[in-house]
Amino acid sequence: MCLATPMKIIGFRGEKAQVQGENHSHLVDVSLLPKLKKGDWLIAHGDIAIQILDKKSADEMLKLSRELSPIY
Protein backbone atom coordinates (compact mmCIF):
# COMPACT_ATOMS: atom_id res chain seq x y z
CA MET A 1 0.00 0.00 0.00
CA CYS A 2 1.20 3.48 -0.82
CA LEU A 3 0.47 6.27 1.61
CA ALA A 4 1.10 9.86 0.55
CA THR A 5 2.58 12.02 3.28
CA PRO A 6 3.18 15.78 3.33
CA MET A 7 6.38 17.07 1.80
CA LYS A 8 7.95 20.51 2.03
CA ILE A 9 9.27 22.31 -1.05
CA ILE A 10 12.98 23.03 -0.65
CA GLY A 11 13.71 24.27 -4.17
CA PHE A 12 12.72 24.31 -7.85
CA ARG A 13 14.03 22.98 -11.16
CA GLY A 14 11.74 24.26 -13.91
CA GLU A 15 8.30 22.61 -13.64
CA LYS A 16 9.58 20.35 -10.85
CA ALA A 17 10.03 20.99 -7.15
CA GLN A 18 12.63 19.39 -4.91
CA VAL A 19 10.65 18.21 -1.89
CA GLN A 20 11.73 16.91 1.48
CA GLY A 21 9.69 14.23 3.21
CA GLU A 22 10.19 12.49 6.54
CA ASN A 23 12.95 10.19 5.29
CA HIS A 24 13.80 11.28 1.76
CA SER A 25 13.80 13.99 -0.86
CA HIS A 26 12.99 13.85 -4.56
CA LEU A 27 11.64 15.83 -7.51
CA VAL A 28 7.91 16.10 -8.22
CA ASP A 29 6.07 17.69 -11.13
CA VAL A 30 4.21 20.77 -9.88
CA SER A 31 2.65 21.91 -13.16
CA LEU A 32 -0.89 21.15 -11.88
CA LEU A 33 -0.61 23.45 -8.86
CA PRO A 34 -0.40 27.23 -9.24
CA LYS A 35 1.90 29.66 -7.49
CA LEU A 36 3.94 27.37 -5.28
CA LYS A 37 6.93 28.74 -3.43
CA LYS A 38 9.82 27.43 -1.38
CA GLY A 39 8.55 26.38 2.05
CA ASP A 40 5.06 25.36 0.87
CA TRP A 41 3.71 21.94 1.84
CA LEU A 42 2.12 19.54 -0.62
CA ILE A 43 0.89 16.01 -1.21
CA ALA A 44 2.19 14.11 -4.22
CA HIS A 45 1.05 10.84 -5.74
CA GLY A 46 3.88 9.19 -7.60
CA ASP A 47 5.93 12.09 -8.87
CA ILE A 48 3.03 14.52 -9.38
CA ALA A 49 2.00 17.15 -6.82
CA ILE A 50 -1.77 16.93 -6.37
CA GLN A 51 -2.65 19.11 -3.37
CA ILE A 52 -1.33 22.12 -1.47
CA LEU A 53 -1.47 21.89 2.32
CA ASP A 54 -1.33 24.53 5.02
CA LYS A 55 1.27 24.01 7.74
CA LYS A 56 -1.31 22.95 10.35
CA SER A 57 -2.75 20.23 8.09
CA ALA A 58 0.73 19.01 7.17
CA ASP A 59 1.71 18.78 10.85
CA GLU A 60 -1.48 16.87 11.73
CA MET A 61 -0.96 14.40 8.88
CA LEU A 62 2.70 13.86 9.79
CA LYS A 63 1.77 13.25 13.43
CA LEU A 64 -0.83 10.68 12.40
CA SER A 65 1.64 9.04 10.02
CA ARG A 66 4.21 8.70 12.82
CA GLU A 67 1.59 7.18 15.13
CA LEU A 68 0.56 4.63 12.49
CA SER A 69 4.05 3.76 11.24
CA PRO A 70 4.60 0.85 13.69
CA ILE A 71 1.46 -0.76 12.26
CA TYR A 72 2.77 -0.67 8.69
LOZA-388960 format. One record per atom (N, C-alpha, C): z, x, y; residue in one letter. Coordinates in pm, whole numbers, plus 50000, padded with zeros to 5 digits. Layout:
ZXYa;...
//
This chain:
500005008449883m;500005000050000m;500005008950124m;499255004750222c;499185012050348c;499935004350455c;500835010950522l;501615004750627l;501345012050757l;500825005050856a;500555011050986a;501865012151064a;502095023751120t;503285025851202t;502855030151342t;503695028051441p;503335031851578p;503095046851592p;502135049951677m;501805063851707m;501675065251858m;502065076851907k;502035079552051k;500835088352083k;500115084752190i;498955092752231i;499455105552298i;498955116952246i;499355129852303i;498185136852372i;496985131252361g;495835137152427g;494555129652393g;493435133852453f;492155127252431f;491055137352403f;490085132952324r;488845140352298r;487715130152299r;487155127352415g;486095117452426g;486615103452396g;485975096752300e;486365083052261e;487495083152158e;488075094752133k;489155095852035k;490435100552104k;491545096152048a;492855100352099a;493565108251990a;494215119052029q;495095126351939q;496425119051942q;496875114151828v;498115106551821v;499125113651733v;500385111551766q;501485117351691q;502275106151627q;502405106551496g;503215096951423g;504525103251383g;505245096851295e;506545101951249e;506405115751183e;505395117251097n;505295129551019n;503945136451031n;503095131951120h;501765138051128h;501085134651260h;499985141551285s;499145138051399s;497695138151351s;496865130151416h;495445129951385h;494675123051496h;493345122851483l;492495116451583l;492175102251540l;492195092951636v;491785079151610v;490785074851716v;489855066451677d;488875060751769d;489565050251855d;489455051451987v;490125042152077v;489125033752158v;487885033452114s;486845026552191s;487065011452200s;487865005652111l;488124991152115l;489234987252212l;490004996952258l;491144993952345l;490914999652484l;491044991452587p;490764996052723p;491925003552788p;491575012552873k;492515019052966k;493755025052903k;493585032452798l;494725039452737l;494985052252814l;496225056752809k;496575069352874k;497565077052786k;497675089852815k;498625098252743k;500015092152755k;500715091352641g;502055085552638g;502085071152591g;500925064352587d;500875050652536d;501125050552385d;501605039352337w;501845037152194w;500805027652139w;500385029852015l;499385021251954l;499585020351803l;498885010651746i;498795008951601i;497345011651564i;497145019251459a;495785021951411a;495695018251264a;494545013251226h;494265010551084h;493135019951048h;493375028250948g;492405038850919g;492395048151038g;491245050751091d;491135059351209d;490685051651332d;491005038651339i;490625030351452i;491865023851513i;492065026251643a;493185020051715a;492905005151729a;493874996751691i;493634982351693i;494594974651782i;495684980851828q;496634973551911q;497434983151997q;497674979252122i;498534986752212i;499944980952199i;500934989652199l;502324985352189l;503104989752312l;504094981852351d;505024986752453d;506064995352381d;506785003352458k;507745012752401k;508815005552318k;509304994352366k;510354986952295k;509854982552157k;508664976952151s;508094972552023s;507894984351929s;507384995351983a;507175007351901a;508505012151843a;509535012751926d;510855017151878d;511405007851769d;511254994851787e;511734985251687e;510994986951555e;509684988751562m;508884990451440m;509225003551370m;509435014251446l;509795027051386l;511175026351320l;512105019451384k;513435017751325k;513335010351192k;512584999451191l;512404991751068l;511725000150960l;510725007850999s;510025016450904s;510975026650841s;511845032450922r;512825042150870r;513805035450774r;514205023250805e;515135015950718e;514495012450586e;513195009550586l;512495005650463l;511985017650384l;511885029350443s;511245040550376s;511865044350241s;513175043150220p;513695046050085p;513155036549978p;512795024450019i;512265014649924i;510885018649875i;510075024149967y;508695027749933y;508615042449908y;
//
